[in-house]
Every structure is written in structure tokens, then in C-alpha cells.
Amino acid sequence: MLVQGFSIPKLIEDGIIDKEGIPTKMQTIMLSPTMPAINTAQLVWAGLGNMNSQKLFFSLMVKNSQSMKLTDWLLCNSAYELEPGAFNLAPHIIPIGPLVASNRLGDSVGSFWQEASTCLEWLDQQPPQSFIFRAFWKFKCFKPYSVPRIGSRIGSD
């Protein structure tokens, strides 16, 4: 979905979709040579029921893609081996997963691959509450000076 969002300007430029995200015709496209082909009806915003919903979601994707371009990198709950074409097309998207919720021992936790053990060992050596994992379908750009303030509020909960 992220890669489709980042591909919107090129899809418009190539005449595959119009400025509202509506496919100009039903066709099979490739976002990159290393990604599987998809039909324009399979674009994430194109299958959302009515036209108003499609346009609204498309507009949201455009705004989010513009905001995400301001970042140095994005963390994504996936693995390079699962989506190499997508990660090659957008190298600033960093795979960190897959992280899978588990209810082992009655506590919801993440599930990590064996390769993540080095990272986990490093995290274990850091001070408690010094890292935040946030996964919501809400995006917000913060000014650099506000991050410590947000962190201190989370730590006081």
C-alpha cells in the first residue's frame, strides 16, 4: 500500500489514473519490473465501494505520501524476502517484521524472527521506556523540539 501511494504521481503522469485516482481504463500495470503485475481495479483505493469513498481515501493517500516523503525512513511491518520489489522501489522503507501479535501467557506481545535477536539484545541494554513503538492508522508530523515532550508524557503514564 505504501508503494502504491508513493507511485501516485507517476501513475498520473503516465495517464494510468486521473488526478482523483480513477483509472483511465482497466489494464494490467507494473509499478516496477521487480513487482508482480496488478490490475488498475486492484489499486488499494479503487476497490472501496462507492466513488466518494474511493476519492476520499485516494486524497488521504496523496497527503500521507507527501508527509512520508519528508522522513528519512519509514519502518514497515513486513520482510524484505516477502516484498523485495516494493522495498527496492522505495528503499527508505525499512522492513522490521513481520511482527505478529501473540497471546501466549495472556500478554499481547510481538513475535520476532531469529535474526532480530541482535536488535533485541541492544534494546535490552537501553534504559526502560526509552523507545516507543507506535502503530496506528493516524499520521502526524512533529517538530523536532516536541518529540522529547511527547516522550516524557508517555513515560509518565
TAVENVEN-V177421 format. One record per run of one state. SS is the DSSP state (alpha for helix, beta for strand, coil for the rest). FROM is the first residue (numbers start at 0). LEN is the number of residues. Records with the same first field share a line. If there is no record, write none. Layout:
# TAVENVEN-V177421
SS->FROM-LEN ; FROM-LEN
This chain:
# TAVENVEN-V177421
coil->0-1 ; 6-1 ; 13-3 ; 17-5 ; 23-4 ; 29-8 ; 42-8 ; 68-5 ; 76-7 ; 89-3 ; 95-6 ; 102-1 ; 106-2 ; 109-4 ; 124-19 ; 155-2
alpha->1-5 ; 7-6 ; 39-3 ; 50-18 ; 83-6 ; 103-3 ; 113-11 ; 143-12
beta->16-1 ; 22-1 ; 27-2 ; 37-2 ; 73-3 ; 92-3 ; 101-1 ; 108-1
